[in-house]
């Protein structure tokens, strides 16, 4: 039987989601906890692979078991008792046997948090920007991204994906209290994509490049032409949507 896990994590202490030979990962921590509670080696498949230091407000993963789990709430409670404070299991629930946390996701949403006034409370889950950014112009550039599908210029080099095509359906900067928040939704994201987008939009916001030059960077399909990769600590995987999961779960 297949089950989904809905969870969240602070990525500061991990070298990303994916299990690695010698570095700590979120996947490894959860698999080890599941194996301990279920008393059988248990692997999980996540909705995506966040980079080192990147956080998740909502992440989904699936795992398989031979026998039905009698009490999913109790299993979630037991996992939370074992896992470190940086990982929280929100819920565990059964899905159909072919459900897939990665391939069935119809969209993913990321948020990048920025604050301008120095704050010991917002850091380190927000990036302290010391410049006055032109967010209106950055939004003009962000909207232009929805005209493109090939985002090679914002992808980490030498990845193993078959295509760099993504369909962005939402991209916007908005003020939320003391912070500016960039929200971007797409059917899929490339490695390092959001951090590279934000870094290049910052160049638009400081008037280092124009909106037209921003578009030219996308069209050149060359990572070396785009802006810097922003720090991962201010980036959150915010939501993942599935056709068979109620968003209010």
Secondary structure per residue as TSV (DSSP state, phi and psi in degrees):
chain	resnum	aa	ss	phi	psi
A	1	X	-	360.0	147.1
A	2	X	E	-109.1	139.5
A	3	X	E	-129.5	148.0
A	4	X	E	-102.4	145.2
A	5	X	E	-114.0	131.6
A	6	X	E	-106.8	124.4
A	7	X	E	-144.7	172.7
A	8	X	E	-141.4	155.4
A	9	X	E	-156.2	151.7
A	10	X	-	-93.6	118.9
A	11	X	G	-85.1	3.3
A	12	X	G	-58.0	-37.2
A	13	X	G	-94.5	5.5
A	14	X	S	-119.4	152.2
A	15	X	S	-93.6	45.7
A	16	X	-	98.7	-179.5
A	17	X	S	-73.9	-47.4
A	18	X	S	-71.9	137.6
A	19	X	-	-56.9	137.2
A	20	X	-	-131.0	157.7
A	21	X	S	-61.2	-38.6
A	22	X	S	-130.4	-5.2
A	23	X	S	-114.7	153.0
A	24	X	-	-71.9	144.8
A	25	X	-	-142.2	160.0
A	26	X	H	-66.0	-43.1
A	27	X	H	-57.8	-46.1
A	28	X	H	-60.9	-43.7
A	29	X	H	-61.7	-43.0
A	30	X	H	-72.2	-41.4
A	31	X	H	-61.7	-41.2
A	32	X	H	-65.0	-39.3
A	33	X	H	-67.9	-43.3
A	34	X	H	-61.7	-43.4
A	35	X	H	-61.6	-38.1
A	36	X	H	-68.6	-42.8
A	37	X	H	-75.8	-43.8
A	38	X	H	-83.2	-13.3
A	39	X	T	62.9	31.8
A	40	X	S	-153.2	139.2
A	41	X	-	-53.8	125.7
A	42	X	-	-131.9	120.5
A	43	X	-	-100.2	151.9
A	44	X	-	-125.0	155.3
A	45	X	E	-121.8	122.4
A	46	X	E	-90.1	164.8
A	47	X	S	-69.6	-19.8
A	48	X	-	-169.7	-175.1
A	49	X	-	-128.6	95.7
A	50	X	-	-73.6	150.6
A	51	X	-	-79.2	173.6
A	52	X	T	-55.8	130.5
A	53	X	T	85.1	-13.0
A	54	X	-	-79.3	143.2
A	55	X	E	-101.1	167.6
A	56	X	E	-138.4	119.8
A	57	X	E	-79.3	-31.1
A	58	X	E	-144.3	120.3
A	59	X	E	-132.8	145.2
A	60	X	E	-117.0	149.7
A	61	X	E	-147.4	155.5
A	62	X	E	-123.4	156.4
A	63	X	E	-148.1	160.7
A	64	X	E	-116.1	146.1
A	65	X	-	-136.0	156.5
A	66	X	S	-75.6	-37.5
A	67	X	S	-118.2	150.9
A	68	X	-	-59.2	144.5
A	69	X	-	-82.7	119.8
A	70	X	S	-69.2	-29.8
A	71	X	-	-145.2	97.2
A	72	X	H	-67.1	-35.2
A	73	X	H	-64.6	-39.1
A	74	X	H	-66.7	-39.1
A	75	X	H	-63.4	-43.4
A	76	X	H	-61.1	-42.3
A	77	X	H	-62.0	-44.8
A	78	X	H	-65.2	-38.5
A	79	X	H	-65.3	-43.3
A	80	X	H	-62.4	-29.5
A	81	X	H	-70.7	-28.3
A	82	X	H	-91.2	-41.8
A	83	X	S	-67.3	154.4
A	84	X	-	-67.0	167.1
A	85	X	T	-67.6	-11.5
A	86	X	T	-82.5	-7.3
A	87	X	E	-126.6	132.4
A	88	X	E	-126.5	127.6
A	89	X	E	-91.4	117.1
A	90	X	E	-86.2	-42.0
A	91	X	E	-163.1	157.6
A	92	X	E	-132.7	132.9
A	93	X	E	-151.0	150.0
A	94	X	E	-74.2	147.9
A	95	X	E	-135.2	172.1
A	96	X	-	-68.6	158.1
A	97	X	T	-62.0	-25.1
A	98	X	T	-94.2	-0.8
A	99	X	-	-62.1	138.9
A	100	X	-	-134.1	122.8
A	101	X	T	-62.0	-32.5
A	102	X	T	-90.2	-53.3
A	103	X	T	-77.8	-22.5
A	104	X	T	-87.8	-9.3
A	105	X	E	-65.5	129.0
A	106	X	E	-92.1	-23.4
A	107	X	E	-158.9	158.4
A	108	X	E	-133.7	142.5
A	109	X	E	-122.8	132.0
A	110	X	E	-116.4	151.6
A	111	X	E	-128.7	139.4
A	112	X	E	-120.6	126.7
A	113	X	E	-104.3	134.3
A	114	X	E	-132.6	136.0
A	115	X	E	-127.4	149.0
A	116	X	S	-103.0	-35.8
A	117	X	S	-87.7	133.0
A	118	X	-	-55.7	130.3
A	119	X	-	-143.3	125.3
A	120	X	T	-76.4	-8.6
A	121	X	T	-99.3	-32.2
A	122	X	T	-78.9	-37.5
A	123	X	T	-72.7	141.0
A	124	X	T	-100.4	13.8
A	125	X	S	-93.2	18.7
A	126	X	S	-152.3	149.2
A	127	X	E	-91.5	126.1
A	128	X	E	-82.2	109.2
A	129	X	-	-97.6	124.9
A	130	X	-	-94.8	3.4
A	131	X	S	-111.4	157.4
A	132	X	-	-86.7	106.0
A	133	X	-	-88.6	146.9
A	134	X	-	-89.9	87.1
A	135	X	H	-68.8	-29.1
A	136	X	H	-63.1	-44.4
A	137	X	H	-68.7	-36.7
A	138	X	H	-62.5	-34.8
A	139	X	H	-70.4	-33.0
A	140	X	H	-61.7	-45.8
A	141	X	H	-65.7	-40.5
A	142	X	H	-61.3	-40.5
A	143	X	H	-64.3	-32.6
A	144	X	H	-66.0	-24.9
A	145	X	G	-60.5	-28.1
A	146	X	G	-71.9	-5.4
A	147	X	G	-87.3	-6.7
A	148	X	-	-117.3	160.8
A	149	X	-	-125.9	-27.4
A	150	X	B	-94.6	113.9
A	151	X	-	-115.5	40.2
A	152	X	G	-55.5	-35.0
A	153	X	G	-64.4	-19.6
A	154	X	G	-109.9	15.0
A	155	X	S	-104.7	143.5
A	156	X	-	-59.8	140.6
A	157	X	S	-71.0	152.5
A	158	X	S	59.3	44.6
A	159	X	-	-90.7	169.5
A	160	X	-	-101.8	17.5
A	161	X	-	-77.5	154.3
A	162	X	S	-84.3	-23.7
A	163	X	-	-145.8	149.9
A	164	X	-	-104.6	19.5
A	165	X	B	-84.2	133.9
A	166	X	-	-140.6	151.7
A	167	X	-	-112.8	103.6
A	168	X	E	-84.4	126.4
A	169	X	E	-109.6	-13.7
A	170	X	E	-154.8	135.5
A	171	X	E	-157.1	113.5
A	172	X	E	-158.9	143.4
A	173	X	E	-94.7	135.0
A	174	X	E	-140.8	148.9
A	175	X	E	-84.3	128.4
A	176	X	E	-131.1	98.6
A	177	X	T	62.3	-122.0
A	178	X	T	-83.9	-1.7
A	179	X	E	-121.5	157.7
A	180	X	E	-103.3	136.4
A	181	X	E	-126.3	127.4
A	182	X	E	-98.0	121.7
A	183	X	E	-113.8	129.3
A	184	X	E	-137.5	132.8
A	185	X	E	-123.5	136.6
A	186	X	E	-151.9	167.6
A	187	X	S	-71.8	-27.4
A	188	X	-	-159.1	162.0
A	189	X	-	-130.8	148.0
A	190	X	-	-87.6	164.1
A	191	X	T	-62.0	128.5
A	192	X	T	72.6	6.2
A	193	X	H	-61.6	-50.2
A	194	X	H	-65.8	-40.8
A	195	X	H	-64.8	-35.4
A	196	X	H	-72.3	-37.9
A	197	X	H	-61.4	-48.7
A	198	X	H	-62.5	-42.3
A	199	X	H	-60.5	-37.1
A	200	X	H	-76.5	-36.2
A	201	X	H	-65.1	-33.0
A	202	X	H	-62.5	-36.2
A	203	X	H	-65.4	-33.8
A	204	X	H	-67.5	-43.3
A	205	X	H	-66.2	-25.3
A	206	X	T	-95.1	5.8
A	207	X	T	64.0	24.0
A	208	X	S	-73.2	-35.7
A	209	X	S	-131.5	159.2
A	210	X	-	-90.9	170.7
A	211	X	H	-61.4	-40.4
A	212	X	H	-63.8	-38.6
A	213	X	H	-68.1	-34.4
A	214	X	H	-59.1	-44.5
A	215	X	H	-66.7	-37.3
A	216	X	H	-63.7	-35.5
A	217	X	H	-61.3	-43.7
A	218	X	H	-61.6	-44.7
A	219	X	H	-67.5	-26.8
A	220	X	H	-74.9	-18.5
A	221	X	T	52.5	48.0
A	222	X	-	-138.3	111.7
A	223	X	G	-58.7	-30.0
A	224	X	G	-67.1	-17.6
A	225	X	G	-86.8	-20.0
A	226	X	S	-83.0	175.1
A	227	X	-	-77.4	-176.2
A	228	X	-	-68.7	157.5
A	229	X	-	-82.5	120.2
A	230	X	-	-71.5	156.9
A	231	X	-	-57.7	140.0
A	232	X	G	-75.2	-19.0
A	233	X	G	-63.7	-23.2
A	234	X	G	-96.6	4.1
A	235	X	E	-102.3	135.1
A	236	X	E	-127.9	131.2
A	237	X	E	-72.5	113.7
A	238	X	E	-93.9	-37.2
A	239	X	E	-160.5	152.7
A	240	X	E	-132.3	133.1
A	241	X	E	-113.1	146.3
A	242	X	E	-133.8	150.2
A	243	X	T	-68.0	-19.9
A	244	X	T	-114.1	13.0
A	245	X	S	-120.7	127.3
A	246	X	-	-70.7	129.5
A	247	X	T	-60.8	-21.4
A	248	X	T	-84.7	-0.7
A	249	X	-	-58.0	360.0
